[in-house]
């Protein structure tokens, strides 16, 4: 039964993560397909460019919450022993929400870059690394003005700070996977940064 619950929760986490908040909110607010404007990304940064700050804030909150809730649910059922699950399920569920956001079945397996969803999914797993990474992001963005560089700094800081703070190996491996996903999804941004054509 353990495997059944594990697979079921991972699938549900992926479905939750797949909700394309930025695409839907922008469509409602402006009638536009955000994938055809700005950077083409459905994340809150591009939503702000196309639909304004309020819609971007709603997008950011939703993307974080859809990462947070599946992890919170697994922690809750484990705490109260509602049914048996594997020890690494928490990390797999967190990754599933992020993968759902990045490769949403609702958008033909395309999606966002996963930064906000990663922060939401990780805050209960590694709170101090998340907080440190957010602070570093704000500093980097303030100095260099590029959201993408700040996002990449989050990818570096999450596993690095977890390692320095002595987090379990499973948590560090999970955060390394998160970092890899962020870098992969920012490939086009990295190319634009190297060409000097990146959007702020």
ZADO-1210 file (C-alpha; in nm, 4 decimals, padded with zeros to 6 digits):
<atoms>
<atom x="00.0000" y="00.0000" z="00.0000" code="UNK" pos="1"/>
<atom x="00.2928" y="00.2341" z="00.0606" code="UNK" pos="2"/>
<atom x="00.3798" y="00.2457" z="-00.3097" code="UNK" pos="3"/>
<atom x="00.0174" y="00.3099" z="-00.4052" code="UNK" pos="4"/>
<atom x="-00.0077" y="00.6147" z="-00.1766" code="UNK" pos="5"/>
<atom x="00.3341" y="00.7396" z="-00.2831" code="UNK" pos="6"/>
<atom x="00.2500" y="00.7271" z="-00.6531" code="UNK" pos="7"/>
<atom x="-00.0953" y="00.8742" z="-00.5961" code="UNK" pos="8"/>
<atom x="00.0425" y="01.1692" z="-00.3983" code="UNK" pos="9"/>
<atom x="00.3213" y="01.2325" z="-00.6484" code="UNK" pos="10"/>
<atom x="00.0687" y="01.2356" z="-00.9335" code="UNK" pos="11"/>
<atom x="-00.1634" y="01.4706" z="-00.7442" code="UNK" pos="12"/>
<atom x="00.1315" y="01.6995" z="-00.6676" code="UNK" pos="13"/>
<atom x="00.2215" y="01.7116" z="-01.0366" code="UNK" pos="14"/>
<atom x="-00.1395" y="01.7978" z="-01.1256" code="UNK" pos="15"/>
<atom x="-00.1462" y="02.0742" z="-00.8628" code="UNK" pos="16"/>
<atom x="00.1828" y="02.2138" z="-00.9900" code="UNK" pos="17"/>
<atom x="00.0535" y="02.2121" z="-01.3469" code="UNK" pos="18"/>
<atom x="-00.2048" y="02.4835" z="-01.2801" code="UNK" pos="19"/>
<atom x="-00.0770" y="02.7647" z="-01.5091" code="UNK" pos="20"/>
<atom x="-00.1651" y="03.0627" z="-01.2926" code="UNK" pos="21"/>
<atom x="00.0208" y="03.3241" z="-01.4961" code="UNK" pos="22"/>
<atom x="-00.1345" y="03.2101" z="-01.8221" code="UNK" pos="23"/>
<atom x="-00.4891" y="03.1967" z="-01.6828" code="UNK" pos="24"/>
<atom x="-00.4737" y="03.5191" z="-01.4801" code="UNK" pos="25"/>
<atom x="-00.3263" y="03.7160" z="-01.7713" code="UNK" pos="26"/>
<atom x="-00.5861" y="03.5737" z="-02.0087" code="UNK" pos="27"/>
<atom x="-00.8657" y="03.6807" z="-01.7734" code="UNK" pos="28"/>
<atom x="-00.7170" y="04.0264" z="-01.7088" code="UNK" pos="29"/>
<atom x="-00.6098" y="04.1194" z="-02.0629" code="UNK" pos="30"/>
<atom x="-00.7392" y="03.8569" z="-02.3034" code="UNK" pos="31"/>
<atom x="-00.3805" y="03.7960" z="-02.4148" code="UNK" pos="32"/>
<atom x="-00.1879" y="03.4705" z="-02.4397" code="UNK" pos="33"/>
<atom x="00.1146" y="03.5615" z="-02.2296" code="UNK" pos="34"/>
<atom x="00.3270" y="03.3070" z="-02.4140" code="UNK" pos="35"/>
<atom x="00.3202" y="03.5420" z="-02.7156" code="UNK" pos="36"/>
<atom x="00.4393" y="03.8542" z="-02.5338" code="UNK" pos="37"/>
<atom x="00.7490" y="03.9716" z="-02.3479" code="UNK" pos="38"/>
<atom x="00.9794" y="03.6817" z="-02.2706" code="UNK" pos="39"/>
<atom x="00.7001" y="03.4335" z="-02.3447" code="UNK" pos="40"/>
<atom x="00.7214" y="03.2932" z="-01.9939" code="UNK" pos="41"/>
<atom x="00.4119" y="03.2383" z="-01.7769" code="UNK" pos="42"/>
<atom x="00.5859" y="03.3396" z="-01.4531" code="UNK" pos="43"/>
<atom x="00.5162" y="03.6458" z="-01.2419" code="UNK" pos="44"/>
<atom x="00.7988" y="03.8541" z="-01.3918" code="UNK" pos="45"/>
<atom x="00.6546" y="03.8368" z="-01.7416" code="UNK" pos="46"/>
<atom x="00.2999" y="03.8669" z="-01.6070" code="UNK" pos="47"/>
<atom x="00.4022" y="04.2014" z="-01.4557" code="UNK" pos="48"/>
<atom x="00.5219" y="04.3204" z="-01.7960" code="UNK" pos="49"/>
<atom x="00.1994" y="04.2201" z="-01.9694" code="UNK" pos="50"/>
<atom x="-00.0782" y="04.2434" z="-01.7095" code="UNK" pos="51"/>
<atom x="00.0595" y="04.4645" z="-01.4322" code="UNK" pos="52"/>
<atom x="00.1765" y="04.4324" z="-01.0755" code="UNK" pos="53"/>
<atom x="-00.1486" y="04.3164" z="-00.9156" code="UNK" pos="54"/>
<atom x="-00.1916" y="04.0225" z="-01.1529" code="UNK" pos="55"/>
<atom x="00.1782" y="03.9413" z="-01.1114" code="UNK" pos="56"/>
<atom x="00.1359" y="03.9320" z="-00.7332" code="UNK" pos="57"/>
<atom x="-00.1609" y="03.6938" z="-00.7625" code="UNK" pos="58"/>
<atom x="00.0486" y="03.4759" z="-00.9924" code="UNK" pos="59"/>
<atom x="00.3449" y="03.4736" z="-00.7557" code="UNK" pos="60"/>
<atom x="00.1306" y="03.3812" z="-00.4564" code="UNK" pos="61"/>
<atom x="-00.0497" y="03.1044" z="-00.6460" code="UNK" pos="62"/>
<atom x="00.2747" y="02.9577" z="-00.7798" code="UNK" pos="63"/>
<atom x="00.4214" y="02.9479" z="-00.4295" code="UNK" pos="64"/>
<atom x="00.1072" y="02.8078" z="-00.2675" code="UNK" pos="65"/>
<atom x="00.0714" y="02.5281" z="-00.5218" code="UNK" pos="66"/>
<atom x="00.4241" y="02.4208" z="-00.4249" code="UNK" pos="67"/>
<atom x="00.3604" y="02.4588" z="-00.0526" code="UNK" pos="68"/>
<atom x="00.0283" y="02.2764" z="-00.0095" code="UNK" pos="69"/>
<atom x="00.1262" y="01.9300" z="-00.1421" code="UNK" pos="70"/>
<atom x="00.4333" y="01.9296" z="00.0845" code="UNK" pos="71"/>
<atom x="00.2262" y="02.0482" z="00.3804" code="UNK" pos="72"/>
<atom x="-00.0272" y="01.7736" z="00.3121" code="UNK" pos="73"/>
<atom x="00.2384" y="01.5004" z="00.3151" code="UNK" pos="74"/>
<atom x="00.3928" y="01.6383" z="00.6342" code="UNK" pos="75"/>
<atom x="00.0484" y="01.6395" z="00.7944" code="UNK" pos="76"/>
<atom x="-00.0429" y="01.2827" z="00.7035" code="UNK" pos="77"/>
<atom x="00.2969" y="01.1629" z="00.8226" code="UNK" pos="78"/>
<atom x="00.2611" y="01.3489" z="01.1515" code="UNK" pos="79"/>
<atom x="-00.0775" y="01.1960" z="01.2266" code="UNK" pos="80"/>
<atom x="00.0101" y="00.8615" z="01.0643" code="UNK" pos="81"/>
<atom x="-00.3006" y="00.8665" z="00.8476" code="UNK" pos="82"/>
<atom x="-00.1400" y="00.6087" z="00.6199" code="UNK" pos="83"/>
<atom x="00.2086" y="00.4734" z="00.5508" code="UNK" pos="84"/>
<atom x="00.4336" y="00.6524" z="00.3037" code="UNK" pos="85"/>
<atom x="00.8038" y="00.6268" z="00.2197" code="UNK" pos="86"/>
<atom x="01.0669" y="00.8421" z="00.3882" code="UNK" pos="87"/>
<atom x="01.1673" y="01.0232" z="00.0693" code="UNK" pos="88"/>
<atom x="00.8109" y="01.0968" z="-00.0410" code="UNK" pos="89"/>
<atom x="00.8292" y="01.4563" z="00.0807" code="UNK" pos="90"/>
<atom x="01.1121" y="01.5319" z="-00.1624" code="UNK" pos="91"/>
<atom x="00.9454" y="01.3523" z="-00.4530" code="UNK" pos="92"/>
<atom x="00.6188" y="01.5373" z="-00.3952" code="UNK" pos="93"/>
<atom x="00.8011" y="01.8711" z="-00.3814" code="UNK" pos="94"/>
<atom x="00.9821" y="01.7921" z="-00.7074" code="UNK" pos="95"/>
<atom x="00.6579" y="01.6791" z="-00.8696" code="UNK" pos="96"/>
<atom x="00.4944" y="02.0160" z="-00.8042" code="UNK" pos="97"/>
<atom x="00.7919" y="02.1974" z="-00.9554" code="UNK" pos="98"/>
<atom x="00.8009" y="01.9683" z="-01.2597" code="UNK" pos="99"/>
<atom x="00.4265" y="02.0212" z="-01.2978" code="UNK" pos="100"/>
<atom x="00.4804" y="02.3971" z="-01.3105" code="UNK" pos="101"/>
<atom x="00.7730" y="02.3706" z="-01.5515" code="UNK" pos="102"/>
<atom x="00.6095" y="02.1120" z="-01.7784" code="UNK" pos="103"/>
<atom x="00.2356" y="02.1583" z="-01.7354" code="UNK" pos="104"/>
<atom x="00.0113" y="01.9066" z="-01.9087" code="UNK" pos="105"/>
<atom x="-00.2392" y="02.1936" z="-01.9373" code="UNK" pos="106"/>
<atom x="00.0026" y="02.3780" z="-02.1665" code="UNK" pos="107"/>
<atom x="00.1181" y="02.0802" z="-02.3747" code="UNK" pos="108"/>
<atom x="00.3985" y="02.0102" z="-02.1247" code="UNK" pos="109"/>
<atom x="00.5400" y="02.3593" z="-02.1367" code="UNK" pos="110"/>
<atom x="00.5334" y="02.6054" z="-01.8498" code="UNK" pos="111"/>
<atom x="00.7259" y="02.8423" z="-01.6281" code="UNK" pos="112"/>
<atom x="01.0723" y="02.8460" z="-01.4799" code="UNK" pos="113"/>
<atom x="00.9776" y="02.7188" z="-01.1381" code="UNK" pos="114"/>
<atom x="01.1440" y="02.9662" z="-00.9040" code="UNK" pos="115"/>
<atom x="00.8357" y="03.0650" z="-00.7037" code="UNK" pos="116"/>
<atom x="00.7068" y="02.7077" z="-00.6976" code="UNK" pos="117"/>
<atom x="01.0494" y="02.5883" z="-00.5812" code="UNK" pos="118"/>
<atom x="01.0454" y="02.8386" z="-00.2957" code="UNK" pos="119"/>
<atom x="00.6937" y="02.7352" z="-00.1960" code="UNK" pos="120"/>
<atom x="00.7719" y="02.3643" z="-00.2135" code="UNK" pos="121"/>
<atom x="01.0979" y="02.4036" z="-00.0202" code="UNK" pos="122"/>
<atom x="01.0064" y="02.6427" z="00.2604" code="UNK" pos="123"/>
<atom x="00.8929" y="02.3637" z="00.4953" code="UNK" pos="124"/>
<atom x="01.1734" y="02.1289" z="00.3912" code="UNK" pos="125"/>
<atom x="01.4621" y="02.3749" z="00.4154" code="UNK" pos="126"/>
<atom x="01.3347" y="02.7041" z="00.5655" code="UNK" pos="127"/>
<atom x="01.6693" y="02.8693" z="00.6370" code="UNK" pos="128"/>
<atom x="01.8202" y="02.7972" z="00.2928" code="UNK" pos="129"/>
<atom x="01.5034" y="02.9370" z="00.1350" code="UNK" pos="130"/>
<atom x="01.5191" y="03.2548" z="00.3432" code="UNK" pos="131"/>
<atom x="01.8912" y="03.2995" z="00.2744" code="UNK" pos="132"/>
<atom x="01.8324" y="03.2491" z="-00.0985" code="UNK" pos="133"/>
<atom x="01.5529" y="03.5070" z="-00.1054" code="UNK" pos="134"/>
<atom x="01.7750" y="03.7634" z="00.0666" code="UNK" pos="135"/>
<atom x="02.0556" y="03.6943" z="-00.1817" code="UNK" pos="136"/>
<atom x="01.8051" y="03.7236" z="-00.4688" code="UNK" pos="137"/>
<atom x="01.6893" y="04.0659" z="-00.3485" code="UNK" pos="138"/>
<atom x="02.0484" y="04.1900" z="-00.3171" code="UNK" pos="139"/>
<atom x="02.1541" y="04.0563" z="-00.6585" code="UNK" pos="140"/>
<atom x="01.8430" y="04.1938" z="-00.8289" code="UNK" pos="141"/>
<atom x="01.8929" y="04.5327" z="-00.6633" code="UNK" pos="142"/>
<atom x="02.2527" y="04.5559" z="-00.7827" code="UNK" pos="143"/>
<atom x="02.2344" y="04.3942" z="-01.1270" code="UNK" pos="144"/>
<atom x="01.8673" y="04.4731" z="-01.2112" code="UNK" pos="145"/>
<atom x="01.8094" y="04.1364" z="-01.3829" code="UNK" pos="146"/>
<atom x="01.5445" y="03.9060" z="-01.2344" code="UNK" pos="147"/>
<atom x="01.6991" y="03.6107" z="-01.4174" code="UNK" pos="148"/>
<atom x="02.0379" y="03.6605" z="-01.2481" code="UNK" pos="149"/>
<atom x="01.8621" y="03.6821" z="-00.9131" code="UNK" pos="150"/>
<atom x="01.6766" y="03.3599" z="-00.9919" code="UNK" pos="151"/>
<atom x="02.0014" y="03.1857" z="-01.0815" code="UNK" pos="152"/>
<atom x="02.1496" y="03.3043" z="-00.7528" code="UNK" pos="153"/>
<atom x="01.8617" y="03.1292" z="-00.5753" code="UNK" pos="154"/>
<atom x="01.9522" y="02.8094" z="-00.7587" code="UNK" pos="155"/>
<atom x="02.3106" y="02.8339" z="-00.6342" code="UNK" pos="156"/>
<atom x="02.2254" y="02.9374" z="-00.2791" code="UNK" pos="157"/>
<atom x="01.9637" y="02.6724" z="-00.2013" code="UNK" pos="158"/>
<atom x="02.1869" y="02.3606" z="-00.2040" code="UNK" pos="159"/>
<atom x="02.4993" y="02.5511" z="-00.0980" code="UNK" pos="160"/>
<atom x="02.3418" y="02.6999" z="00.2138" code="UNK" pos="161"/>
<atom x="02.1746" y="02.3661" z="00.2977" code="UNK" pos="162"/>
<atom x="02.5156" y="02.1963" z="00.2806" code="UNK" pos="163"/>
<atom x="02.6816" y="02.4624" z="00.4966" code="UNK" pos="164"/>
<atom x="02.3996" y="02.4424" z="00.7530" code="UNK" pos="165"/>
<atom x="02.4323" y="02.0641" z="00.7776" code="UNK" pos="166"/>
<atom x="02.1015" y="01.9566" z="00.6251" code="UNK" pos="167"/>
<atom x="02.0481" y="01.5839" z="00.5531" code="UNK" pos="168"/>
<atom x="02.1917" y="01.4462" z="00.2316" code="UNK" pos="169"/>
<atom x="01.8412" y="01.3810" z="00.0973" code="UNK" pos="170"/>
<atom x="01.7512" y="01.7476" z="00.1354" code="UNK" pos="171"/>
<atom x="02.0736" y="01.8599" z="-00.0324" code="UNK" pos="172"/>
<atom x="02.0174" y="01.6227" z="-00.3267" code="UNK" pos="173"/>
<atom x="01.6620" y="01.7507" z="-00.3587" code="UNK" pos="174"/>
<atom x="01.7825" y="02.1135" z="-00.3624" code="UNK" pos="175"/>
<atom x="02.0509" y="02.0279" z="-00.6174" code="UNK" pos="176"/>
<atom x="01.7749" y="01.8868" z="-00.8392" code="UNK" pos="177"/>
<atom x="01.5799" y="02.2103" z="-00.7899" code="UNK" pos="178"/>
<atom x="01.8880" y="02.4118" z="-00.8850" code="UNK" pos="179"/>
<atom x="01.9408" y="02.2040" z="-01.1985" code="UNK" pos="180"/>
<atom x="01.5791" y="02.2571" z="-01.3042" code="UNK" pos="181"/>
<atom x="01.6111" y="02.6335" z="-01.2541" code="UNK" pos="182"/>
<atom x="01.9278" y="02.6486" z="-01.4640" code="UNK" pos="183"/>
<atom x="01.7752" y="02.4332" z="-01.7386" code="UNK" pos="184"/>
<atom x="01.4647" y="02.6521" z="-01.7535" code="UNK" pos="185"/>
<atom x="01.6812" y="02.9661" z="-01.7669" code="UNK" pos="186"/>
<atom x="01.8885" y="02.8512" z="-02.0655" code="UNK" pos="187"/>
<atom x="01.7419" y="03.1175" z="-02.2942" code="UNK" pos="188"/>
<atom x="01.7965" y="03.3841" z="-02.0284" code="UNK" pos="189"/>
<atom x="02.1603" y="03.2835" z="-01.9927" code="UNK" pos="190"/>
<atom x="02.2041" y="03.3103" z="-02.3703" code="UNK" pos="191"/>
<atom x="02.0451" y="03.6572" z="-02.3709" code="UNK" pos="192"/>
<atom x="02.2646" y="03.7653" z="-02.0794" code="UNK" pos="193"/>
<atom x="02.5740" y="03.6601" z="-02.2723" code="UNK" pos="194"/>
<atom x="02.4502" y="03.8525" z="-02.5792" code="UNK" pos="195"/>
<atom x="02.3524" y="04.1570" z="-02.3736" code="UNK" pos="196"/>
<atom x="01.9878" y="04.1356" z="-02.4788" code="UNK" pos="197"/>
<atom x="01.8278" y="04.0094" z="-02.1577" code="UNK" pos="198"/>
<atom x="01.5057" y="04.1728" z="-02.0343" code="UNK" pos="199"/>
<atom x="01.5058" y="04.3339" z="-01.6902" code="UNK" pos="200"/>
</atoms>
